[in-house]
Amino acid sequence: MAPKIFLTGGTGYIGGSVLDALVKQHPEYNITVLLRSVPDNFISKYPSVKIVRGDFDNTALVADTAAEADIVIHNGNSKHEPSIKAHIDGLLRNSTPSSPRFLIRLGGTGAIADWADPSFYGEKNPKVWNDVQDIEELTSLPDTALHRNIEKIVQKAAVDHGDRLKCAIICSCGVYGPGKGPGRTQSQLVPVFYDEIINNTKRAFYTQSGGNTRSWVHIDDLVAVYMKLIEAAAAGGGKADWGLQGYYFTASQEVSLLDFATAVGRILKNHGIIETEEPAQLPLDDIWKMRLATKWRYMGIYAFACNTRTVSERARKILGYQPRAPNLFACLEEDVLAAAGRRA
Ligand SMILES: NC(=O)c1ccc[n+]([C@@H]2O[C@H](COP(=O)([O-])OP(=O)(O)OC[C@H]3O[C@@H](n4cnc5c(N)ncnc54)[C@H](OP(=O)(O)O)[C@@H]3O)[C@@H](O)[C@H]2O)c1
């Protein structure tokens, strides 16, 4: 029987792209989405998708809808605790060892970012996290790690109910490329860098040597990881790892901030948006003053001075994941122009 899927974040960049792929690749799936507002084109684009109107804070609704699903795919605000608990409560209602339910949750490599360690601000940290070799460390990160609150909830559920609740965390790195969903189609990091240049520095920028390095993945490759996991869940678990081992990085490449800034500076200069192509080397103090409106004092450091280096071994080994999309530099001009409001 076709699986019943409950997806959140369907108007978002990542969740929307997953929804679009699911509808196109698996028209037989029975899909329900949680939306707090319905985009104009949604019903005509996805006539077979059932809409439940609500917010993550409406936990009774989230739990009741999850209870009807075989597979929950939870995207959206990755730090929201009540909604993940509600999904788990709902999924546990009807699950049995002979008919387990599945929870696939979007996380982020903020979990392993070295923002708390000043020794590598603006410099390359030699530590590269591997989702197979480092799994014990990854499943016991300190409580101060980003996303840890949610990962602990998911991992506890996986340990307590692993016979009937199969959990996986897709721990995505920075994503690029145009999204395919009905709502947001831009990722986060390129617009944030663009915004800082236009409203503050007037030049692309880096700090220290600019060696701090981030892993990246194209949205189409990230969606490919999702699809493989969802298809495994639909087959009763398939060859995928679930539970504590169900932790998947998605990276296809890594790029230093200096290389990123150099490329962005060139694109902006070529399009007449800034005057100087060469990125500016800023003092760390300037980076500390960035993104303070987010209310997290490390946000500038996190966005522009720290490292998130990951290797996606598990998805390659277990799911046969092979990133195929063009690399970041091949897509950067389109993403920068989208951030500048010059892409349709
Ligand atoms: N993009 C990246 O590079 C990246 C990489 C790794 C991890 N992440 C993390 O993954 C998550 C999703 O990323 P994204 O780029 O897809 O973000 P996004 O485009 O902003 O999408 C967020 C989605 O979540 C929904 N949402 C948020 N709060 C909600 C609530 N309280 N109730 C119901 N729906 C809610 C939004 O609905 P509305 O349309 O109604 O607002 C939207 O559909 C974020 O937490 C992000 O930090 C992103």
Ligand as a Chemical Component Dictionary entry (heavy atoms), coordinates in Angstrom:
data_LIG
# 
_chem_comp.id                   LIG 
_chem_comp.type                 NON-POLYMER 
_chem_comp.pdbx_formal_charge   0 
_chem_comp.three_letter_code    LIG 
# 
loop_
_chem_comp_atom.comp_id 
_chem_comp_atom.atom_id 
_chem_comp_atom.alt_atom_id 
_chem_comp_atom.type_symbol 
_chem_comp_atom.charge 
_chem_comp_atom.model_Cartn_x 
_chem_comp_atom.model_Cartn_y 
_chem_comp_atom.model_Cartn_z 
_chem_comp_atom.pdbx_ordinal 
LIG N1  N1  N 0  19.198 26.441 3.839  1  
LIG C1  C1  C 0  20.282 25.944 4.390  2  
LIG O1  O1  O 0  21.426 26.145 3.905  3  
LIG C2  C2  C 0  20.154 25.077 5.620  4  
LIG C3  C3  C 0  21.132 24.108 5.854  5  
LIG C4  C4  C 0  21.007 23.300 6.974  6  
LIG C5  C5  C 0  19.958 23.469 7.861  7  
LIG N2  N2  N 1  19.032 24.443 7.610  8  
LIG C6  C6  C 0  17.948 24.594 8.599  9  
LIG O2  O2  O 0  16.826 23.861 8.121  10 
LIG C7  C7  C 0  15.624 24.545 8.400  11 
LIG C8  C8  C 0  14.875 24.793 7.084  12 
LIG O3  O3  O 0  15.720 25.518 6.196  13 
LIG P1  P1  P 0  15.116 26.251 4.937  14 
LIG O4  O4  O 0  16.283 26.901 4.254  15 
LIG O5  O5  O -1 14.229 25.339 4.179  16 
LIG O6  O6  O 0  14.240 27.381 5.660  17 
LIG P2  P2  P 0  13.000 28.216 5.127  18 
LIG O7  O7  O 0  13.037 28.374 3.659  19 
LIG O8  O8  O 0  12.938 29.443 5.972  20 
LIG O9  O9  O 0  11.727 27.293 5.458  21 
LIG C9  C9  C 0  11.204 27.175 6.739  22 
LIG C10 C10 C 0  9.904  26.381 6.627  23 
LIG O10 O10 O 0  9.449  26.056 7.940  24 
LIG C11 C11 C 0  8.135  26.553 8.112  25 
LIG N3  N3  N 0  7.964  26.946 9.507  26 
LIG C12 C12 C 0  8.845  27.616 10.288 27 
LIG N4  N4  N 0  8.331  27.805 11.511 28 
LIG C13 C13 C 0  7.097  27.226 11.485 29 
LIG C14 C14 C 0  6.058  27.105 12.437 30 
LIG N5  N5  N 0  6.201  27.618 13.672 31 
LIG N6  N6  N 0  4.932  26.463 12.091 32 
LIG C15 C15 C 0  4.780  25.945 10.842 33 
LIG N7  N7  N 0  5.715  26.040 9.880  34 
LIG C16 C16 C 0  6.854  26.688 10.210 35 
LIG C17 C17 C 0  8.046  27.747 7.187  36 
LIG O11 O11 O 0  6.703  28.048 6.955  37 
LIG P3  P3  P 0  6.225  29.541 6.489  38 
LIG O12 O12 O 0  6.375  29.553 4.988  39 
LIG O13 O13 O 0  4.803  29.597 6.944  40 
LIG O14 O14 O 0  7.118  30.529 7.169  41 
LIG C18 C18 C 0  8.762  27.174 5.975  42 
LIG O15 O15 O 0  7.916  26.290 5.277  43 
LIG C19 C19 C 0  16.010 25.836 9.122  44 
LIG O16 O16 O 0  15.887 25.637 10.515 45 
LIG C20 C20 C 0  17.463 26.033 8.746  46 
LIG O17 O17 O 0  18.180 26.710 9.752  47 
LIG C21 C21 C 0  19.084 25.218 6.502  48 
# 
loop_
_chem_comp_bond.comp_id 
_chem_comp_bond.atom_id_1 
_chem_comp_bond.atom_id_2 
_chem_comp_bond.value_order 
_chem_comp_bond.pdbx_ordinal 
LIG N1  C1  SING 1  
LIG C1  O1  DOUB 2  
LIG C1  C2  SING 3  
LIG C2  C3  SING 4  
LIG C2  C21 DOUB 5  
LIG C3  C4  DOUB 6  
LIG C4  C5  SING 7  
LIG C5  N2  DOUB 8  
LIG N2  C6  SING 9  
LIG N2  C21 SING 10 
LIG C6  O2  SING 11 
LIG C6  C20 SING 12 
LIG O2  C7  SING 13 
LIG C7  C8  SING 14 
LIG C7  C19 SING 15 
LIG C8  O3  SING 16 
LIG O3  P1  SING 17 
LIG P1  O4  DOUB 18 
LIG P1  O5  SING 19 
LIG P1  O6  SING 20 
LIG O6  P2  SING 21 
LIG P2  O7  DOUB 22 
LIG P2  O8  SING 23 
LIG P2  O9  SING 24 
LIG O9  C9  SING 25 
LIG C9  C10 SING 26 
LIG C10 O10 SING 27 
LIG C10 C18 SING 28 
LIG O10 C11 SING 29 
LIG C11 N3  SING 30 
LIG C11 C17 SING 31 
LIG N3  C12 SING 32 
LIG N3  C16 SING 33 
LIG C12 N4  DOUB 34 
LIG N4  C13 SING 35 
LIG C13 C14 SING 36 
LIG C13 C16 DOUB 37 
LIG C14 N5  SING 38 
LIG C14 N6  DOUB 39 
LIG N6  C15 SING 40 
LIG C15 N7  DOUB 41 
LIG N7  C16 SING 42 
LIG C17 O11 SING 43 
LIG C17 C18 SING 44 
LIG O11 P3  SING 45 
LIG P3  O12 DOUB 46 
LIG P3  O13 SING 47 
LIG P3  O14 SING 48 
LIG C18 O15 SING 49 
LIG C19 O16 SING 50 
LIG C19 C20 SING 51 
LIG C20 O17 SING 52 
# 
